[in-house]
Amino acid sequence: MPAQTPVADLHPTLERLRGAWRRHRPDARQRLDDLARLREAVKGNTESMLRAISADFGHRSTHEMLLAETMTVVAEIDHLRRHLRGWMKPRRVGAGWRLWPARAQLRPEPVGVVGVMSPWNYPVNLALIPLATAIAAGNHVFLKPSEHAPRTSAWLREVLAEAFPADRVAVALGDAALGAAFAALPFDHLVFTGSTAVGRKVMAAAAPNLTPLTLELGGKSPALVMADYPVEQAAARLSTGKWFNGGQTCIAPDYVLVEESRRDALVKALRAQAQARYGDLREADDYTRIINEGQYRRLRGYLDDARARGLEVIPLAEIDPIRAEAEHLIAPTLVLEPGDDAKVMQEEIFGPILPIRSYRSLDEALAWIEARDRPLALYPFSHDRGVVEKILGRILAGGVTVNDTLLHFAASNLPFGGVGASGMGQYHGRAGFDAMTKTIPVLWQSRRSATDLLKPPYRGLADRMVKLLSGRK
């Protein structure tokens, strides 16, 4: 395992990064060059990345890694490079007739050093997309990847050390105690991706420094299958969203609400999808394992609790129990009609367990969602535009994909972020660039201005000007 960064090294490293940034703020040419080097570092080290991630998980689908880690990161870097010069330009805005002939503009300027705390579930994607965004915005970066993916974290440190000077990008490796010290550093901006519980701790640690935050958290993201939507197609797209990466995705559909008369048909269709994709999991090359023993036990506990409550628990594939324990394998599993008291409905699942609840009316389903924390993602399935608009008008979520799952994350022009318990702030594309810059408002006064006359004594012309400007007769 890689050596942990001493806590005592954190502050000097931050000061080294900040000092270098103050001496030479990255211009457009350097930002574009840095993004190009990051792109080549990812592309040139893909094979070692695949080995590191799979070793951390025990086994992870190669194709899912290529899609979620390599493709998505490279696509975001390409998007940043394509639009960067345009985003960097000052933007003229109107100053208003009362200040005529003054001119106004908005100038995007980098803030300094951005801290990035990334999670284990997509350990490259969720480290490098915020890092690339911070670089595009003209900042230096201090990254703290997850200790739960130690091989990948070591890979990140090695690859980034080869691509960047130590005073431009730095990586700290360590456990939760080091993470707490990292969050307490006086960054100019801090991006954290992880659970809501840890997000609260990060926010508390950052508060004494008044550090601006982007918190990408989790929560229970619902899918709603409407009466008009084909059950088989809904099952196929739900299966992709739920079982991709073994369900260890912050925007995975956490539970499904389906019309009561169609619930059993959806269960049947989901079973068919699981069998077609994974069989009995004897080979399971395309099925990702649970990351570690702790997460495996937590998920098993949800299923044990559901069975103890008399709920119907439906494994969709057979697994030898000994192999399941040894490899941290949990089959795609459905839990039918869980109540609020079931553990599977109280916390974000983050695994291949899918609760299904039936409803009698759309209003009933929407009221049930509204009574809970605002979700990170929302997945309505309907071809009826009026129904979809009603859902979108009622449910405030971090992001939405209509008639599919997950895909809004991959759209670079769409900002990504939560709301309330699922997060604050957003990034990806222009939204991320704006979040990691300070947009400075600048008013340019002309050589001659009517405001030169607005001074005591307010008589004559000055009196008439004040009345005109204030709207008083």
C-alpha positions in Angstrom: 0.0 0.0 0.0 1.2 3.6 -0.7 2.7 5.6 2.1 0.4 8.1 3.8 1.2 11.8 3.4 2.1 13.2 6.9 -0.5 15.7 8.1 2.3 18.1 8.8 3.0 18.3 5.1 -0.4 19.5 4.1 -0.1 23.2 4.9 3.4 23.6 3.5 2.2 21.9 0.3 -0.8 24.3 0.0 1.5 27.3 0.6 3.9 26.0 -2.1 1.0 25.7 -4.6 -0.3 29.1 -3.7 3.1 30.8 -3.9 3.7 29.4 -7.4 0.2 30.5 -8.5 0.8 34.0 -7.3 4.1 34.2 -9.1 2.7 33.0 -12.4 -1.1 32.8 -12.9 -1.8 30.3 -15.7 -2.7 32.0 -18.9 -4.7 30.5 -21.7 -1.7 28.8 -23.3 -0.6 27.1 -20.1 -4.1 26.0 -19.3 -4.6 24.4 -22.7 -1.2 22.8 -22.5 -1.9 21.4 -19.0 -5.2 20.0 -20.2 -3.5 18.4 -23.2 -0.9 16.8 -20.9 -3.6 15.5 -18.6 -5.4 14.0 -21.5 -2.3 12.2 -22.7 -1.5 11.0 -19.2 -4.9 9.4 -19.0 -4.8 7.9 -22.5 -1.2 6.7 -22.1 -1.7 5.0 -18.8 -5.1 3.4 -19.4 -3.9 -0.2 -18.9 -2.2 0.5 -15.6 -5.4 2.4 -14.5 -7.6 -0.5 -15.4 -5.4 -2.9 -13.3 -5.3 -0.5 -10.3 -9.1 0.0 -10.2 -9.9 -3.6 -10.7 -7.5 -4.6 -7.9 -9.2 -2.1 -5.6 -12.6 -3.6 -6.3 -11.6 -7.2 -6.4 -12.9 -7.2 -9.9 -14.5 -4.5 -12.0 -15.9 -4.7 -15.5 -13.3 -3.5 -18.0 -15.9 -2.1 -20.4 -17.5 -0.1 -17.6 -14.2 1.3 -16.6 -13.4 2.4 -20.1 -16.8 4.1 -20.4 -17.0 5.7 -16.9 -13.3 6.5 -16.2 -11.5 6.9 -19.6 -14.2 8.1 -22.0 -16.0 10.5 -19.7 -12.8 12.1 -18.5 -11.3 12.5 -22.0 -14.6 13.9 -23.3 -14.7 16.5 -20.5 -11.1 17.5 -21.1 -11.9 17.9 -24.8 -15.0 20.0 -24.0 -13.0 22.3 -21.7 -10.2 22.8 -24.3 -12.7 23.5 -27.1 -14.5 26.3 -25.2 -11.8 27.6 -22.9 -10.7 30.8 -24.7 -14.3 31.9 -25.2 -15.1 31.4 -21.5 -12.0 33.4 -20.4 -13.0 36.5 -22.3 -14.5 39.4 -20.4 -18.2 39.7 -21.1 -19.8 43.1 -21.7 -23.0 43.8 -19.9 -25.3 46.8 -19.7 -24.5 49.4 -17.0 -28.1 50.9 -17.2 -29.2 54.3 -18.4 -28.8 55.9 -15.0 -25.0 55.3 -15.2 -24.6 56.3 -18.9 -22.1 56.6 -20.5 -20.3 54.2 -18.2 -19.5 50.7 -19.4 -19.7 47.4 -17.5 -18.1 44.0 -17.9 -17.7 40.7 -16.1 -14.1 39.3 -15.9 -13.6 35.6 -15.0 -10.5 35.3 -12.9 -8.9 32.2 -11.2 -9.3 32.1 -7.5 -5.9 30.4 -6.6 -5.7 26.8 -5.2 -8.6 24.4 -5.4 -8.8 21.4 -3.2 -10.4 18.2 -4.5 -11.6 15.4 -2.3 -12.7 12.4 -4.5 -14.5 9.2 -3.6 -13.7 5.5 -4.3 -16.7 4.5 -6.6 -15.4 6.2 -9.7 -11.9 6.9 -8.4 -10.5 8.4 -11.6 -13.5 10.2 -13.1 -14.5 12.0 -9.9 -10.9 13.0 -9.2 -9.8 14.1 -12.7 -12.9 15.9 -13.9 -12.9 18.4 -11.0 -9.1 18.6 -11.3 -9.3 19.3 -15.1 -12.0 21.9 -14.5 -9.9 23.7 -11.9 -7.0 23.7 -14.3 -9.1 25.2 -17.0 -10.2 27.9 -14.6 -6.6 28.8 -14.1 -6.0 27.4 -10.7 -3.5 25.1 -9.0 -4.9 21.9 -7.5 -4.4 19.8 -4.3 -6.1 16.4 -4.6 -7.0 14.0 -1.8 -8.3 10.8 -3.4 -10.1 8.1 -1.4 -8.2 5.8 0.9 -10.7 3.0 0.0 -9.2 2.8 -3.4 -5.5 2.8 -2.4 -4.0 1.4 -5.6 -5.9 3.8 -7.8 -5.0 6.7 -5.5 -1.3 5.7 -5.8 -1.8 5.6 -9.6 -3.2 9.1 -9.6 -0.3 10.4 -7.6 2.2 8.8 -9.9 0.6 9.9 -13.1 -0.1 13.4 -12.0 3.5 13.8 -10.7 4.8 12.9 -14.2 2.4 15.3 -15.9 2.7 18.4 -13.7 5.3 20.3 -11.6 4.9 19.7 -7.9 4.0 23.3 -7.3 1.1 23.1 -9.8 -0.7 19.9 -8.9 -0.1 17.9 -5.7 -1.7 14.7 -4.3 -2.1 13.8 -0.6 -2.7 10.1 0.3 -4.2 9.1 3.6 -7.0 8.0 5.8 -10.1 9.8 7.2 -8.0 11.7 9.8 -5.8 13.1 7.0 -9.0 13.9 5.1 -10.4 15.9 8.0 -7.1 17.9 8.2 -7.3 18.4 4.4 -10.8 19.7 4.5 -9.7 22.2 7.2 -7.0 23.8 4.9 -7.7 27.4 3.8 -8.4 26.6 0.1 -9.7 29.2 -2.3 -12.3 26.6 -3.3 -13.0 23.0 -2.2 -14.8 20.3 -4.2 -16.0 17.3 -2.2 -17.7 14.2 -3.6 -19.0 11.6 -1.2 -21.8 10.8 1.2 -24.1 13.4 2.8 -22.9 12.4 6.3 -19.2 13.1 5.4 -20.2 16.2 3.4 -21.6 17.7 6.6 -18.2 17.2 8.3 -16.4 18.7 5.3 -18.6 21.7 5.4 -18.0 22.1 9.2 -14.3 21.8 8.7 -14.3 24.4 5.9 -16.5 26.9 7.8 -13.8 28.6 9.9 -11.9 29.5 6.7 -15.1 30.5 4.9 -13.9 28.3 2.1 -16.3 28.2 -0.9 -17.6 24.7 -1.4 -18.9 22.5 -4.2 -20.5 19.5 -2.4 -21.5 16.6 -4.6 -23.3 14.2 -2.2 -25.8 11.4 -2.7 -29.3 10.5 -1.5 -32.1 8.3 -2.8 -32.7 9.0 -6.4 -36.2 7.9 -7.6 -37.4 6.4 -10.9 -41.0 6.7 -11.8 -42.4 4.4 -14.4 -45.7 5.8 -15.9 -48.6 3.8 -17.2 -47.8 4.7 -20.9 -44.2 3.6 -20.9 -43.2 0.1 -22.2 -42.3 -2.1 -19.2 -39.6 -4.0 -21.1 -37.8 -0.9 -22.2 -38.0 0.7 -18.7 -36.5 -2.5 -17.2 -33.6 -2.4 -19.7 -32.7 1.1 -18.9 -33.2 0.8 -15.2 -31.0 -2.3 -15.2 -28.2 -0.3 -16.9 -28.5 2.5 -14.4 -28.8 0.3 -11.3 -26.3 -2.4 -12.0 -23.6 -0.5 -13.8 -20.6 -0.6 -11.5 -22.4 -3.0 -9.2 -24.8 -0.2 -8.2 -22.0 1.8 -6.7 -23.0 5.0 -8.4 -24.3 8.2 -6.6 -26.9 8.9 -9.3 -28.0 5.2 -9.7 -31.8 4.8 -9.4 -32.2 4.1 -5.7 -35.8 2.9 -5.9 -38.6 2.6 -8.4 -42.2 3.8 -8.2 -44.4 1.9 -10.6 -48.2 1.8 -11.2 -49.7 -0.9 -9.0 -51.1 -3.0 -11.9 -47.7 -3.1 -13.7 -45.4 -3.9 -10.8 -45.3 -7.7 -11.4 -44.6 -7.1 -15.1 -41.7 -4.9 -14.2 -40.3 -7.5 -11.8 -40.5 -10.1 -14.6 -38.8 -7.8 -17.1 -36.0 -6.9 -14.6 -35.4 -10.6 -14.0 -35.1 -11.2 -17.7 -32.6 -8.4 -18.0 -30.5 -9.7 -15.2 -30.4 -13.2 -16.7 -29.6 -11.9 -20.2 -26.7 -9.7 -18.9 -25.2 -11.8 -16.1 -26.6 -15.3 -16.2 -25.9 -17.0 -12.9 -22.7 -15.0 -12.3 -20.5 -18.0 -12.8 -18.3 -16.0 -15.1 -19.4 -12.5 -14.1 -16.6 -10.7 -16.0 -19.0 -7.8 -16.7 -20.3 -7.6 -13.1 -18.4 -5.4 -10.7 -17.8 -6.5 -7.1 -18.5 -4.6 -4.0 -15.5 -2.5 -3.1 -14.7 -3.9 0.3 -15.8 -6.0 3.3 -17.4 -3.0 5.1 -19.6 -2.1 2.1 -20.5 -5.8 1.5 -21.6 -6.2 5.1 -23.7 -3.0 5.0 -25.6 -4.2 1.9 -26.1 -7.7 3.3 -27.5 -6.0 6.4 -30.1 -4.3 4.3 -31.2 -7.6 2.8 -31.2 -9.3 6.2 -33.3 -6.5 7.6 -35.8 -6.7 4.7 -36.2 -10.5 5.2 -36.7 -10.1 8.9 -39.5 -7.7 8.2 -41.2 -10.2 6.0 -40.6 -8.4 2.7 -40.2 -10.2 -0.5 -36.6 -10.3 -1.5 -35.9 -11.5 -5.0 -32.3 -12.3 -6.1 -32.1 -12.2 -9.9 -29.1 -14.5 -10.2 -27.7 -17.4 -8.3 -24.4 -17.2 -6.5 -22.5 -19.7 -4.5 -22.5 -18.4 -0.9 -18.9 -19.2 -0.3 -17.9 -17.4 -3.5 -20.1 -14.5 -2.6 -18.4 -14.0 0.7 -14.9 -14.4 -0.8 -15.4 -12.0 -3.7 -17.9 -9.6 -2.1 -20.5 -10.5 -4.7 -24.1 -9.5 -4.3 -26.5 -10.4 -7.0 -28.9 -7.9 -8.6 -31.7 -8.1 -6.1 -35.2 -6.6 -5.8 -37.0 -5.8 -2.6 -40.8 -5.4 -3.0 -43.0 -2.9 -1.2 -40.6 -1.8 1.6 -41.9 0.6 4.1 -40.2 3.7 5.5 -39.0 1.6 8.5 -36.9 -0.8 6.3 -33.2 0.1 6.3 -33.1 -0.2 2.5 -35.4 2.9 2.4 -33.6 5.0 5.0 -30.2 5.4 3.5 -28.6 5.6 0.1 -28.2 2.0 -1.1 -25.0 2.3 -3.2 -25.2 -1.3 -4.3 -27.2 -3.6 -6.6 -30.3 -3.7 -4.5 -33.4 -2.2 -6.1 -36.6 -1.5 -4.0 -39.8 -1.3 -5.9 -42.9 0.4 -4.5 -46.3 0.5 -6.3 -48.6 3.5 -6.4 -52.2 4.1 -7.4 -52.0 7.7 -8.7 -49.2 10.0 -9.9 -50.1 12.5 -7.2 -49.6 9.8 -4.5 -46.2 9.0 -6.0 -45.1 12.6 -6.2 -46.2 13.3 -2.6 -44.2 10.4 -1.4 -41.0 11.8 -3.1 -41.7 15.3 -1.9 -41.9 14.2 1.7 -38.2 13.2 1.5 -34.9 14.9 1.0 -34.4 16.3 -2.5 -32.7 13.7 -4.6 -29.4 14.0 -6.6 -31.2 12.5 -9.7 -34.7 11.9 -10.9 -35.7 9.5 -13.6 -39.3 9.8 -15.0 -40.3 7.3 -17.7 -43.2 8.5 -19.8 -43.9 9.5 -23.4 -46.6 11.9 -22.2 -45.1 15.3 -22.2 -47.8 16.7 -19.9 -47.0 14.0 -17.3 -43.3 14.6 -17.5 -43.8 18.4 -17.1 -46.0 17.8 -14.1 -43.2 15.7 -12.5 -40.6 18.2 -13.3 -42.8 21.0 -11.9 -43.2 19.2 -8.6 -39.9 17.5 -7.8 -36.7 19.5 -7.4 -33.7 17.3 -8.1 -30.0 17.8 -8.8 -30.4 16.5 -12.3 -32.8 14.6 -14.5 -32.7 12.1 -17.3 -36.1 11.5 -18.9 -36.8 8.0 -20.2 -33.3 6.7 -19.3 -30.8 6.8 -16.4 -27.3 8.3 -15.6 -26.8 10.0 -19.0 -27.2 13.6 -17.8 -23.9 13.2 -16.0 -22.1 12.6 -19.4 -23.5 15.8 -21.1 -20.8 18.3 -20.7 -23.1 21.3 -21.4 -25.3 20.2 -18.5 -24.2 21.3 -15.0 -23.9 18.5 -12.5 -24.8 19.0 -8.8 -27.2 18.3 -6.0 -29.7 20.3 -4.0 -30.2 20.3 -0.3 -29.1 17.0 1.3 -27.8 15.9 -2.1 -25.3 18.7 -2.4 -24.6 22.3 -3.3 -23.0 24.0 -6.2 -22.4 22.3 -9.5 -19.6 21.6 -12.1 -19.0 20.1 -15.5 -18.4 22.4 -18.5 -19.1 26.1 -18.2 -20.7 25.6 -14.8 -17.6 24.2 -13.3 -15.4 26.9 -14.9 -17.6 29.6 -13.4 -17.7 27.8 -10.0 -13.9 27.8 -9.8 -13.4 31.4 -10.9 -14.3 34.7 -9.4 -16.4 36.6 -11.9 -15.4 40.2 -11.1 -17.8 42.9 -12.0 -16.0 46.0 -13.4 -17.6 49.4 -14.1 -15.6 51.6 -16.5 -16.4 55.3 -15.9 -16.1 57.7 -18.8 -14.0 60.9 -18.8 -17.2 62.9 -18.5 -20.1 61.8 -16.4 -23.3 63.3 -15.2 -22.6 61.9 -11.7 -19.9 64.6 -11.4 -22.9 66.9 -10.9 -24.5 64.8 -8.2 -23.1 66.5 -5.1 -24.2 69.0 -2.5 -25.6 71.5 -2.6 -28.5 69.7 -4.3 -30.1 72.7 -6.0 -30.9 73.5 -9.6 -29.6 70.9 -12.0 -28.5 68.6 -9.3 -31.9 68.7 -7.7 -33.6 67.9 -11.0 -31.2 65.0 -11.7 -31.9 63.4 -8.4 -35.6 63.6 -8.9 -35.3 62.2 -12.4 -33.1 59.3 -11.3 -35.2 58.5 -8.3 -38.5 58.8 -10.1 -39.8 61.5 -7.8 -41.8 64.3 -9.3 
